[in-house]
Amino acid sequence: MKKRTFAIGDIHGGLRALKNLLDQLDLQTADQLIFLGDYVDGWSESAETIFFLMELAKKQNCIFIRGNHDQLCYDWLLTGVHTDEWVIHGGMATKESYGRFTKEEIGAQFDFFENLQDYVILDEKKLFLHAGFTNLKGPHAEYFNKMCYWDRTLWELALSVDPKLSKGHKYYPPRLALFDEVYIGHTPVTRIGKTKPVQASCVCNVDTGAAFKGPLSAINIETKEIFQSQPVYLYYPDEQGRN
């Protein structure tokens, strides 16, 4: 069977939804999974999600991108210090999740966090990263690597481009011209009233609001077929998530 590659959106501690989504993919050994970051902060199984992904990577070809929430969580795990804003935006559920594990068990996750990638480029023209980049030369030239998991301007730019403009047009944004396909998460498409991955110019946003009222999504990057869980809050009926 031909190798397939799937990009998977922001999970935010919704492990039950992730398991349901992966079941739908009917994964084969050769298939590749590219997780676009934000594995934690939201629903009650953040620590469990990381452990699950660590085990999944032992049998499946996985690439794990760094999300801003993953870095915030790891900073807290390392130092014990966090901001009030992090707690408000899903960090409290994460703290409670890690409270169910020993210091030694939590320490086993450190390699996972440290090996997260800011971005990945496949076939020279397909970029995968959590948020975006600001440098006109591309993410490799970014002055602040944090932009790869914090920037929203790339998505905002993609949304603003006239659909009639094609790559190569003099008014086509230079940042978007660098790649044929860009896959991101970070900014839920539920903000624009959507619950499926949204294509804007060359950018495909796969964050379908799993931390809030939306489903968890995956997209086959070859066929563009979309797979989705139920809205994640249905798996956690007694929780608020980030709502």
Secondary structure in CASP SS format (residue, H / E / C, confidence):
PFRMAT SS
TARGET T0000
AUTHOR 0000-0000-0000
METHOD secondary structure of the structure
MODEL  1
M C 1.00
K C 1.00
K C 1.00
R C 1.00
T E 1.00
F E 1.00
A E 1.00
I E 1.00
G C 1.00
D C 1.00
I C 1.00
H C 1.00
G C 1.00
G C 1.00
L H 1.00
R H 1.00
A H 1.00
L H 1.00
K H 1.00
N H 1.00
L H 1.00
L H 1.00
D H 1.00
Q H 1.00
L H 1.00
D C 1.00
L C 1.00
Q C 1.00
T C 1.00
A C 1.00
D C 1.00
Q E 1.00
L E 1.00
I E 1.00
F E 1.00
L C 1.00
G C 1.00
D C 1.00
Y C 1.00
V C 1.00
D C 1.00
G C 1.00
W C 1.00
S C 1.00
E C 1.00
S H 1.00
A H 1.00
E H 1.00
T H 1.00
I H 1.00
F H 1.00
F H 1.00
L H 1.00
M H 1.00
E H 1.00
L H 1.00
A C 1.00
K C 1.00
K C 1.00
Q C 1.00
N E 1.00
C E 1.00
I E 1.00
F E 1.00
I E 1.00
R C 1.00
G C 1.00
N H 1.00
H H 1.00
D H 1.00
Q H 1.00
L H 1.00
C H 1.00
Y H 1.00
D H 1.00
W H 1.00
L H 1.00
L H 1.00
T H 1.00
G C 1.00
V C 1.00
H C 1.00
T C 1.00
D H 1.00
E H 1.00
W H 1.00
V H 1.00
I H 1.00
H H 1.00
G H 1.00
G H 1.00
M H 1.00
A H 1.00
T H 1.00
K H 1.00
E H 1.00
S H 1.00
Y H 1.00
G C 1.00
R C 1.00
F C 1.00
T C 1.00
K H 1.00
E H 1.00
E H 1.00
I H 1.00
G H 1.00
A C 1.00
Q C 1.00
F H 1.00
D H 1.00
F H 1.00
F H 1.00
E H 1.00
N C 1.00
L C 1.00
Q E 1.00
D C 1.00
Y E 1.00
V E 1.00
I E 1.00
L E 1.00
D C 1.00
E C 1.00
K C 1.00
K E 1.00
L E 1.00
F E 1.00
L E 1.00
H C 1.00
A C 1.00
G C 1.00
F C 1.00
T C 1.00
N C 1.00
L C 1.00
K C 1.00
G C 1.00
P H 1.00
H H 1.00
A H 1.00
E C 1.00
Y C 1.00
F C 1.00
N C 1.00
K C 1.00
M H 1.00
C H 1.00
Y H 1.00
W H 1.00
D C 1.00
R C 1.00
T H 1.00
L H 1.00
W H 1.00
E H 1.00
L H 1.00
A H 1.00
L H 1.00
S H 1.00
V C 1.00
D C 1.00
P C 1.00
K C 1.00
L C 1.00
S C 1.00
K C 1.00
G C 1.00
H C 1.00
K C 1.00
Y C 1.00
Y C 1.00
P C 1.00
P H 1.00
R H 1.00
L H 1.00
A H 1.00
L C 1.00
F C 1.00
D C 1.00
E E 1.00
V E 1.00
Y E 1.00
I E 1.00
G C 1.00
H C 1.00
T C 1.00
P C 1.00
V H 1.00
T H 1.00
R H 1.00
I H 1.00
G C 1.00
K C 1.00
T C 1.00
K C 1.00
P C 1.00
V E 1.00
Q E 1.00
A E 1.00
S C 1.00
C C 1.00
V E 1.00
C E 1.00
N E 1.00
V C 1.00
D C 1.00
T C 1.00
G C 1.00
A C 1.00
A C 1.00
F C 1.00
K C 1.00
G C 1.00
P E 1.00
L E 1.00
S E 1.00
A E 1.00
I E 1.00
N E 1.00
I C 1.00
E C 1.00
T C 1.00
K C 1.00
E C 1.00
I E 1.00
F E 1.00
Q E 1.00
S E 1.00
Q E 1.00
P E 1.00
V H 1.00
Y H 1.00
L H 1.00
Y H 1.00
Y C 1.00
P C 1.00
D C 1.00
E C 1.00
Q C 1.00
G C 1.00
R C 1.00
N C 1.00
END
